[in-house]
Amino acid sequence: MPPPEEETNEEIQFDDLAKLSNRDIQTIVRDLEEKDLAIALKGAKE
């Protein structure tokens, strides 16, 4: 995953998160804005 300062058009799907390490997931969640996480979770399939 690119450093946060680099903008990309790539999207990851929730299924892709299972392929990441716990440390990578922690980094992603820490760097997300709360509103963006809420919007993403609304669209997730259960």
Helices and strands as residue ranges (DSSP letters): H 14-17, H 22-31, H 34-42
